[in-house]
Amino acid sequence: MSDDGQPAQDPLIDESQAEQRRSAAARLFDVRRVIGGLFVAYGIIVTLIGIFDSAAEIDKAQGVRINLWAGLVMLVFGLLMLFWQWRRPAEPPAPNEQQPGA
């Protein structure tokens, strides 16, 4: 029994914690989350601009509320990306294991 002041290390707990860290990192840096978040944010902004367009801006676009439609499309696309990321989360990368003969 060693009494060097270090707590006993359980390899199963260490492996579990490492797996949780890899899983959290994979979800955090999932490109679908970044793209979805940006499109939702820009979609909200452009939609609000489209709602408050002046008559001159609508006439310039030949009677179409282009900002409103573009904002709604961006908003839907961003929400679809976030929904996709929620339904099929990213798989954590496999742990780095030594290959035999390496």
Protein Blocks (a to p, Z undefined) as FASTA:
>chain_A
ZZehpacddfklmmmmmmmmmmmmmmmmpmklmmmmmmmmmmmmmmmmmmmpcfklmmmn
nopafklmmmmmmmmmmmmmmmmmmmmccdddddddddehZZ
